[in-house]
Amino acid sequence: MSLLLKGGTVFLNGGFQNMDLAIDQGRIVSSSLPTEGFSVIELHNHLIVPGFVDVHVHLREPGFSYKETIFSGTSAAAAGGYTAVCSMPNLKPVPDDGANLQVQLDLIRKNAKVHVYPYGAITRGEKGEELADMAAMAPHVAGFSDDGRGVQSREMMRSAMLLAKSLDKPIVAHSEDESLLTKGWAIHDGEFARRNGFPGNDPASEWKQVERDIQLVRETGCQYHVCHISTKETVALIRAAKAEGLPVTCETGPHYLVMCDEDLLDEGRFKMNPPIRSAEDRDALVAGLLDGTVDCIATDHAPHSAEEKSKGLRGSLNGIVGLETAFPILYTNLVETGIVPLETVLNALCVTPRKIFGLPGGELTEGQPADLTVLDLNRPHVIDSQTFRSLGRATPFDGWGVSAAVAMTVCGGEIVYHDLNTQEDIL
């Protein structure tokens, strides 16, 4: 497809520039703009940015396609402005060797609407007892994770880091010390939980394992990325590790940046792991985003069936969906309010994830892949989970009013999603 995007404002080199973009054969082409043979799309009053990257999603296939499929999950990603996602390995079969990974790779090749970079498991079956065949998977994965469970054994994690280091791949850690969890916990161990009689999740269950792993990074030199951080203590640990020069990065989610436990309702759509924590934790995460401690914003998109999410905070499975709400929520609640500059949010969604994981793209310049997202910053609407392309509907943001929307997503030079104001815009 040959496209000429006219009249937009482009996020380029950390700033904004009014310019046209031409796309041909899947790449951005010369600025001496052609017209013959190109479909012209007028994008006045729209912002064009590198396609978003989510380094933490659950596509649920193979094994759990009643929750999500690669097609439905990547359709949701495209609708959310994402041109690349990194998929977690808690699947069936778990991608813990070359053969099991190939099952997933075949499905991705057949059904994905955007780029999918899978993770391989750290341990066999994600059971924490034996290392996975990381060497066989290394050429085909973004890194290694046992997401859903922390690696409990210090020696197992040390061995994993040494092997990952030799393979030049990151360890992407779900950090959770299970010995510090109260049986049957539901939400953050704070005033709200105590006031309402809920079992609480101790924030030390997260940051204590991060503390352990940072020491292992000192010993091994392994690239280490921390998933979905939620506590102020974790922010402080990662800030100190970065100041020390250690190869440590992290992500947090939109829900941790704009909500606290006082916003909870006793509904499954508010249940996730780690839980939404205190206002102090939220503010520390925002401060970490502002000073560069928090590198990426990732949704931890984790769909479940309606029945699995129907049992309130105590009985529902952990996980919410987030691909289709991330940018509107972040823009409305952080950018429009003046809390976080738009450039900071875009770097965390578009640029820094690619740098950390060595993914292509991230610059809208000649010769680069034509993976880009068009944003309408003046599109007020109400989030309605019933319109999601994801099979999952559980989001704490259902019914929230937002002021911005994704207008179009282009992946590999092809339009994979569009919601421009008029049909004529894309003819």
C-alpha positions in Angstrom: 0.0 0.0 0.0 1.3 3.5 -0.9 0.0 6.2 1.4 0.5 9.9 1.6 -0.3 11.3 5.1 -0.9 15.0 4.7 -1.2 17.9 7.2 -0.4 16.0 10.4 1.9 16.9 13.3 4.7 14.4 13.6 6.4 13.4 16.8 10.0 13.5 15.7 13.3 13.6 17.6 11.5 14.3 20.9 9.5 17.2 19.6 6.6 18.0 17.2 6.9 19.0 13.6 4.3 19.8 11.0 5.1 17.6 8.0 3.7 15.1 5.5 4.7 11.5 5.4 4.8 9.1 2.4 4.7 5.3 2.9 5.6 2.8 0.2 6.4 -0.9 0.4 6.1 -0.9 4.2 8.6 1.9 4.8 8.6 5.6 5.1 10.0 7.1 1.9 11.6 10.3 0.7 10.3 13.6 1.9 10.1 14.7 -1.8 6.5 13.7 -1.6 4.9 11.8 -4.5 1.2 12.0 -5.5 0.7 9.6 -8.4 -0.2 6.1 -7.3 -0.5 7.1 -3.6 -3.7 7.2 -1.5 -3.9 10.6 0.1 -5.2 10.8 3.7 -5.7 14.3 5.2 -4.7 14.4 8.8 -5.0 18.1 9.7 -5.4 18.4 13.5 -4.0 14.9 14.1 -0.8 13.8 15.7 1.3 11.1 14.1 3.6 9.1 16.4 5.7 5.9 16.1 3.4 2.9 16.7 2.9 2.2 20.4 4.8 -0.9 21.8 3.3 -2.9 24.7 6.0 -5.1 26.3 3.6 -6.9 28.5 0.4 -8.5 27.1 -1.3 -11.9 27.5 -2.7 -13.2 24.2 -3.8 -16.5 25.8 -3.3 -18.6 22.7 -2.3 -21.4 22.5 -4.2 -23.0 25.3 -6.8 -20.5 26.5 -8.5 -19.1 23.4 -11.8 -18.8 25.2 -10.2 -15.8 27.0 -8.4 -14.2 23.9 -6.9 -15.3 20.6 -3.9 -13.9 18.8 -6.3 -12.4 16.3 -8.6 -10.8 18.8 -5.7 -9.6 21.0 -3.8 -8.1 18.2 -7.0 -6.5 16.8 -7.4 -4.9 20.2 -3.8 -3.8 20.0 -4.3 -2.2 16.6 -7.4 -0.3 17.9 -5.3 0.9 20.8 -2.6 2.3 18.6 -0.1 -0.5 19.1 2.0 -1.9 16.2 4.0 -4.2 18.4 3.4 -6.3 21.5 5.5 -8.7 23.6 3.4 -11.7 24.6 3.8 -13.5 27.9 4.4 -17.2 28.1 1.8 -18.4 30.6 0.2 -20.6 27.8 -0.5 -24.2 27.1 2.0 -25.5 26.1 4.3 -23.1 28.0 7.0 -22.0 25.5 9.8 -23.5 27.5 11.7 -25.1 24.6 11.9 -24.8 20.8 9.0 -27.1 20.0 6.6 -25.5 22.4 7.5 -22.1 21.2 7.0 -23.0 17.6 3.3 -23.7 18.3 2.9 -20.1 19.3 5.1 -18.8 16.5 3.0 -20.6 13.9 -0.2 -19.0 15.3 1.4 -15.6 15.3 2.5 -15.9 11.7 -1.0 -16.9 10.7 -3.2 -14.7 12.7 -1.5 -11.6 14.1 -2.5 -8.1 12.9 0.5 -6.4 14.4 4.0 -7.4 15.3 4.2 -10.0 18.1 7.4 -10.7 19.9 6.9 -13.6 22.3 8.8 -14.2 25.6 10.2 -17.6 26.4 9.7 -19.0 29.9 12.6 -18.8 32.4 11.7 -22.2 33.9 10.1 -25.4 32.6 6.4 -25.0 32.8 6.9 -21.8 34.8 7.2 -24.0 37.8 10.5 -22.5 39.1 12.2 -25.9 39.4 14.3 -26.3 36.3 15.6 -23.9 33.7 13.8 -23.8 30.3 15.7 -24.5 27.1 16.5 -20.8 26.8 19.3 -21.3 24.2 16.9 -23.0 21.7 14.4 -20.1 22.1 16.8 -17.2 22.2 16.8 -16.3 18.5 13.0 -16.1 18.4 12.1 -14.3 21.7 12.2 -10.8 23.2 13.5 -12.2 26.5 12.6 -14.6 29.2 9.9 -14.4 31.8 7.9 -16.6 34.2 5.2 -13.9 34.3 2.4 -14.8 36.7 4.9 -16.1 39.2 8.1 -14.8 40.6 11.1 -17.1 40.5 11.3 -18.0 44.2 14.7 -19.6 44.3 17.7 -17.2 44.4 20.0 -19.7 42.9 17.5 -20.5 40.1 17.2 -16.8 39.3 21.0 -16.4 39.4 21.5 -19.4 37.0 18.8 -17.9 34.7 20.5 -14.5 34.7 23.9 -16.0 33.8 22.4 -18.0 30.9 20.3 -15.0 29.7 23.5 -12.9 29.8 25.4 -15.4 27.7 22.5 -15.3 25.2 22.3 -11.5 25.2 18.6 -11.5 26.2 16.9 -9.8 29.2 15.3 -11.4 32.2 11.8 -9.9 32.4 10.7 -10.5 36.0 7.4 -10.8 37.6 8.7 -9.9 41.1 6.7 -11.6 43.9 8.0 -13.2 47.0 5.2 -15.7 47.8 6.4 -16.2 51.4 5.2 -12.6 52.1 1.7 -13.1 50.7 -1.3 -13.6 52.9 -3.4 -16.5 51.8 -6.4 -15.4 49.9 -5.3 -11.8 49.5 -7.4 -9.6 47.3 -6.1 -6.0 47.3 -3.3 -3.8 48.5 -2.7 -4.1 52.2 -3.7 -0.6 53.1 -6.4 1.4 54.9 -9.1 0.6 52.3 -8.5 -3.2 52.8 -8.6 -2.9 56.6 -11.7 -0.7 56.5 -13.6 -3.1 54.3 -12.4 -6.4 55.7 -10.3 -7.6 52.7 -7.1 -9.6 53.0 -4.2 -7.5 52.0 -1.3 -7.9 49.7 1.9 -6.8 51.4 3.9 -4.4 49.1 7.1 -6.0 50.4 6.1 -9.1 48.4 7.1 -7.1 45.3 10.0 -4.9 46.4 11.8 -7.5 48.4 12.2 -9.7 45.3 13.3 -6.7 43.2 15.9 -6.0 45.9 17.2 -9.6 45.7 17.3 -9.5 41.9 19.2 -6.2 41.7 21.9 -7.8 43.8 21.9 -10.7 41.3 22.3 -8.2 38.5 25.4 -6.9 40.3 26.8 -10.4 40.3 25.9 -11.4 36.8 25.6 -8.3 34.7 22.4 -9.6 33.2 19.9 -7.1 31.6 17.0 -7.1 34.0 13.5 -5.6 33.3 10.9 -5.5 36.1 7.3 -6.0 35.1 4.3 -3.9 36.3 5.9 -2.2 39.3 3.4 -0.8 41.8 5.2 0.3 45.0 7.1 3.4 46.0 9.9 1.1 47.4 10.3 -0.5 44.0 10.6 2.9 42.4 13.3 3.9 44.9 15.3 0.6 44.4 15.2 0.9 40.6 16.2 4.6 40.8 19.2 3.7 42.9 20.2 0.8 40.6 20.1 3.1 37.6 22.3 5.6 39.4 24.7 2.8 40.1 24.9 2.1 36.3 23.2 -1.3 36.5 21.3 -2.6 33.4 18.0 -2.4 35.1 14.7 -1.1 33.5 11.1 -1.3 34.4 7.5 -0.7 33.4 4.3 0.2 35.1 0.7 0.3 33.9 -1.8 3.0 33.3 -4.0 1.8 36.1 -1.2 2.2 38.6 -0.5 5.7 37.4 -4.0 7.1 37.6 -5.7 5.1 40.4 -5.2 4.2 44.0 -6.9 1.7 46.3 -9.5 4.2 47.4 -10.9 4.1 43.9 -11.7 0.3 44.1 -15.1 -1.3 43.9 -15.8 -4.9 44.9 -15.9 -6.0 41.3 -13.7 -8.3 39.4 -12.7 -5.6 36.9 -10.6 -4.1 39.7 -8.7 -7.3 40.5 -5.1 -7.6 39.2 -1.7 -8.7 40.4 0.0 -6.6 41.7 -3.0 -4.7 43.0 -3.7 -1.0 42.7 -1.9 0.4 45.7 -2.0 3.6 47.8 -2.1 7.2 46.6 1.6 7.5 47.9 2.6 4.6 45.6 0.7 6.1 42.7 2.4 9.4 43.2 5.8 7.8 43.4 5.2 6.0 40.1 4.3 9.2 38.4 7.5 10.8 39.8 9.4 7.9 38.5 7.9 8.3 35.1 8.9 12.0 35.1 12.5 11.4 36.1 13.1 8.4 33.9 13.1 5.8 36.6 10.0 4.2 35.0 11.0 3.4 31.4 7.9 2.0 29.8 4.1 2.1 30.2 2.8 -1.4 29.6 -0.8 -2.5 30.0 -0.4 -6.1 31.3 -3.4 -6.8 29.1 -4.8 -10.0 30.7 -8.2 -11.0 29.5 -10.5 -13.5 31.2 -14.0 -14.8 30.6 -17.0 -12.9 32.0 -17.6 -15.7 34.5 -14.0 -15.7 35.7 -14.3 -12.0 36.5 -17.7 -12.1 38.0 -16.8 -13.0 41.6 -15.7 -9.7 43.1 -12.3 -8.8 44.5 -12.0 -12.0 46.5 -13.0 -14.7 44.0 -12.2 -13.3 40.5 -9.1 -14.2 38.6 -6.3 -11.6 38.4 -6.1 -9.5 35.3 -7.7 -6.6 33.4 -7.7 -5.6 29.7 -5.9 -2.4 28.7 -4.8 -2.2 25.1 -7.8 -0.2 23.9 -7.9 2.3 26.8 -4.3 3.1 27.5 -3.6 6.2 25.5 -7.0 7.9 26.1 -6.7 7.3 29.9 -3.1 8.5 30.0 -3.7 11.6 27.9 -6.8 12.7 29.8 -5.6 12.0 33.3 -1.9 12.8 33.1 -1.3 15.1 30.1 -4.4 17.3 30.0 -4.1 17.8 33.7 -0.5 19.1 33.4 0.9 16.3 35.5 3.1 14.7 32.8 4.2 16.1 29.5 2.9 14.5 26.3 6.5 13.8 25.2 7.1 11.8 28.3 4.1 9.6 27.8 5.0 9.1 24.1 8.5 8.1 24.9 7.3 5.5 27.4 4.8 4.1 24.8 6.8 4.5 21.5 10.5 5.0 21.9 12.0 3.6 25.0 10.4 0.1 24.8 12.0 -0.4 21.4 15.4 0.7 22.7 15.3 -1.6 25.7 14.2 -4.7 23.7 16.1 -3.9 20.5 12.9 -3.7 18.4 12.8 -2.0 15.0 11.2 1.3 14.3 10.6 4.2 16.7 11.6 7.0 14.4 9.4 8.4 11.6 12.2 9.1 9.2 13.1 7.9 5.7 13.8 4.2 5.4 12.3 3.3 8.8 9.4 0.8 9.1 6.0 2.3 8.4 4.7 1.4 11.9 2.8 4.5 13.2 -0.2 5.7 15.0 -2.5 8.6 14.3 -4.0 10.3 17.4 -6.9 12.7 17.7 -6.4 14.8 20.8 -9.9 16.3 20.6 -12.2 13.3 20.5 -14.3 13.3 23.7 -16.0 10.0 24.3 -16.9 7.5 27.1 -15.1 4.2 27.4 -17.5 1.3 26.7 -16.0 -2.1 27.2 -18.8 -3.7 25.1 -17.2 -2.1 22.0 -13.8 -3.7 22.6 -12.2 -5.9 20.0 -10.6 -7.9 22.8 -12.7 -10.9 24.0 -12.0 -9.5 27.5 -14.3 -6.8 29.0 -12.9 -6.4 32.5 -11.5 -2.8 32.8 -11.6 -0.5 35.8 -12.1 2.4 33.2 -15.5 1.3 32.0 -17.6 4.5 31.9 -14.7 6.9 32.2 -14.9 10.0 30.1 -11.8 10.7 28.0 -10.9 13.4 25.6 -8.5 11.7 23.0 -8.7 8.7 20.7 -6.6 6.6 18.4 -7.7 7.6 14.8 -5.6 5.2 12.8 -2.9 2.5 13.1 -0.5 1.6 10.3 1.6 -1.5 10.7 4.1 -2.6 8.0 2.6 0.1 5.7 -0.9 -1.4 6.0 -3.8 0.3 7.7 -4.8 -2.2 10.4 -7.2 0.1 12.2 -9.0 3.3 11.4 -11.6 5.5 13.1 -11.2 8.8 11.3 -14.0 11.3 11.5 -15.3 10.6 8.0 -15.0 7.7 5.6 -13.7 10.1 2.9 -10.6 10.6 5.0 -9.1 7.3 3.9 -10.3 7.1 0.3 
